[in-house]
Amino acid sequence: PIISQNLAPQIGESVNPVQVLLFVCSIIWITGIAAIVIFSLFSYIRLSIKLKESVELAEGIYRCDGIATPFIIGVFKPKIVLPSSIDSEQAKYVIAHEKAHLKRFDHLQKLLGYVLLTVHWFNPICWIAYKLFCVDIELACDEKVIKEFDTVDKKQYSKTLFDLRSSKRRRSLSIK
């Protein structure tokens, strides 16, 4: 009420510049949110098309040719999706990693973080915080998995992480 009473234009006066600025900023903010939501929907649709070719290995675990990295998809019935390039030895450790994500409800936490990022898209600190949040989730998940393994499995798990990370870097370098 204070703003509308003090900043409301009077009859015969020009438009208040603060109200114009607030209107323009709100249009920009809503446009940014709409752009992020539309981009997310298109990305999800493209991913869903790729996942139609996936093969179920076990209950809730799928293998797909069209993807490069393992991930979890779904909110209510999450599924683990592995790239076909992962061999069976690596798959054991990747599945353990992804199951740790499910136990920690990381897929829901990331979704909530993404919704907050969508609302606060204009704040660069939120983008940095979201990126660091995702890194922290991965590190916490790795720590949880390593606690459950013996020394031999810890070494193999670390080697698998290193191999997957280095192959991801090689792919990104070849694209550039």
C-alpha positions in Angstrom: 0.0 0.0 0.0 2.8 2.5 0.8 4.4 2.0 -2.6 1.1 2.3 -4.5 0.0 5.4 -2.6 3.3 7.2 -2.9 4.3 6.1 -6.3 0.9 6.0 -8.0 0.6 8.5 -10.9 -1.7 11.5 -10.3 -4.2 12.6 -12.9 -2.6 15.1 -15.1 1.0 14.0 -14.2 3.4 12.0 -16.2 4.0 8.2 -15.6 6.1 7.4 -12.7 9.5 6.1 -13.9 9.8 3.6 -11.0 6.6 1.9 -12.1 7.8 1.7 -15.7 11.2 0.3 -14.6 9.4 -2.3 -12.4 7.2 -3.3 -15.3 10.1 -3.7 -17.7 12.2 -5.6 -15.2 9.3 -8.0 -14.5 8.8 -8.6 -18.2 12.5 -9.4 -18.6 12.4 -11.7 -15.5 9.4 -13.6 -16.7 10.9 -13.9 -20.2 14.1 -15.4 -18.7 12.1 -17.9 -16.7 10.1 -18.9 -19.8 13.3 -19.3 -21.9 14.8 -21.6 -19.3 11.6 -23.7 -19.0 11.3 -24.0 -22.8 15.0 -25.0 -23.1 14.5 -27.6 -20.4 11.4 -29.0 -22.0 13.2 -29.3 -25.4 16.2 -30.9 -23.8 13.9 -33.4 -21.9 12.1 -34.2 -25.1 15.3 -34.8 -27.0 16.6 -37.0 -24.2 13.3 -39.0 -24.1 13.6 -39.7 -27.8 17.1 -41.0 -27.3 16.0 -43.2 -24.4 13.3 -44.9 -26.4 16.1 -47.1 -27.8 17.3 -48.1 -24.4 17.5 -51.7 -23.2 16.5 -52.7 -19.7 19.4 -54.6 -17.9 17.7 -55.0 -14.6 14.7 -53.5 -12.8 15.2 -49.7 -13.0 18.6 -49.9 -14.9 18.8 -49.2 -18.6 21.6 -49.1 -21.2 21.4 -46.7 -24.1 23.5 -46.0 -27.2 22.7 -42.4 -27.6 24.1 -41.0 -24.3 27.7 -40.3 -23.2 27.4 -40.3 -19.4 25.3 -42.2 -16.8 22.5 -40.4 -15.1 19.2 -40.8 -13.3 15.9 -39.8 -15.0 12.5 -39.5 -13.4 11.0 -38.1 -10.2 8.5 -40.7 -9.0 10.0 -43.8 -10.6 13.6 -42.8 -11.2 15.6 -45.0 -13.6 19.4 -45.4 -13.9 20.6 -45.0 -17.5 24.0 -46.2 -18.5 25.8 -45.5 -21.8 26.5 -48.5 -23.9 30.2 -47.7 -23.9 30.6 -48.8 -20.2 31.8 -52.3 -19.9 30.3 -54.7 -17.3 33.1 -54.2 -14.8 32.7 -50.4 -14.9 28.9 -50.8 -14.8 29.1 -52.4 -11.4 30.7 -49.3 -9.9 28.6 -46.8 -11.9 25.4 -48.5 -10.7 26.6 -48.4 -7.1 27.3 -44.7 -7.6 23.9 -44.0 -9.1 22.1 -46.1 -6.4 23.8 -44.0 -3.8 22.3 -40.9 -5.6 18.9 -42.5 -5.3 19.3 -43.3 -1.6 20.3 -39.7 -0.9 17.4 -38.4 -3.1 19.9 -36.3 -5.1 17.6 -36.4 -8.1 15.0 -34.5 -6.1 17.5 -32.1 -4.6 18.9 -31.2 -8.0 15.4 -30.7 -9.3 14.6 -28.3 -6.4 17.9 -26.5 -7.0 17.1 -26.2 -10.7 13.7 -24.7 -9.9 15.3 -22.2 -7.6 17.9 -21.4 -10.3 15.1 -20.9 -12.8 13.4 -18.3 -10.5 16.7 -16.6 -9.7 18.3 -16.9 -13.2 19.4 -13.2 -13.2 21.7 -13.7 -10.3 25.2 -15.0 -11.3 25.9 -16.1 -7.7 22.9 -18.6 -8.0 24.5 -20.1 -11.2 27.8 -20.5 -9.3 26.1 -21.9 -6.3 24.1 -24.4 -8.4 27.3 -25.6 -10.1 29.1 -26.0 -6.8 25.9 -27.8 -5.4 26.1 -30.3 -8.2 29.8 -30.9 -7.5 29.1 -31.4 -3.8 26.4 -33.9 -4.6 28.8 -35.9 -6.7 31.6 -35.8 -4.1 29.2 -36.8 -1.3 27.9 -39.7 -3.4 31.5 -40.9 -4.1 32.2 -40.7 -0.4 29.1 -42.8 0.4 30.0 -45.4 -2.1 33.7 -45.6 -1.1 32.7 -46.2 2.6 30.9 -49.4 1.5 33.8 -50.9 -0.5 36.9 -52.8 0.5 40.4 -51.7 -0.6 40.3 -53.6 -3.9 36.9 -52.2 -4.8 37.9 -48.7 -3.8 40.8 -48.9 -6.3 38.6 -50.2 -9.0 36.0 -47.6 -8.3 38.6 -44.8 -8.4 39.9 -46.2 -11.7 36.4 -46.3 -13.2 35.8 -42.7 -12.2 39.1 -41.7 -13.7 38.5 -43.6 -16.9 35.0 -42.2 -17.4 36.2 -38.7 -16.6 39.1 -38.9 -19.0 37.0 -40.3 -21.8 34.5 -37.4 -21.2 37.4 -34.9 -21.5 38.6 -36.6 -24.7 35.1 -36.3 -26.3 34.8 -32.6 -25.3 38.3 -31.9 -26.8 37.4 -33.7 -30.0 34.2 -31.7 -30.4 36.0 -28.4 -30.2 
